[in-house]
Amino acid sequence: MTRCVGDDWSHDFPVEDSVQAYCEEHGVRLVWKDLPAEASVPDAAAEPAT
């Protein structure tokens, strides 16, 4: 679980899935960004540059 943290408080994010964590009470949203494996390294030989 990811924690929503402030100056003198801390709690688990009420909403957390594979895309984001969100705390409506504090208006905090964390978005996970991860490139798909096939997009991380382009294959230069697959298509010639135009």
N, C-alpha and C positions, 0 to 999 in steps of 0.2 A: 504494500500500500504506500502511496505517496502522501506526504504530509502537507497541509496548508498551514503556514507558520506566520505569526505576527510578532509584535514586540513582547507581549506577555501571554500568548496563547498558542496552541497548536492542536490540530485534530486531523484525522484522515479525511481526504477528499470524499464527499458524499457520492460523487459520480466519477468513476474511473473505468476506462475500457482500453482497448488496444489503440485508440486514436487520441484520446484526451483524458485529462483529469479536470473537473470543474467544481468550484465551490460557489453556489449561488449566494450564500450569506455574505461572502467577502468579495464577490465579483472577480474571482481569480480563475483563469483558465490556462492550463498547460497543454500544449499540443505536441505530440510525439511526431518527429519527422524522420523517416527512414527510407532511403531509396531501395526499390526492389533490386534484387541481385542482378537481374538482367540489364538494369539501367545504370548500374554503377560503373561499368567499364564498357564504353562503346567499342564495337568491332569495326575498325577502320577498313578492313577488307570486305566487309559485308556490302557496303554501298559506296560507289565512287563519289567524290565531292563534285558538285555541279557548279 
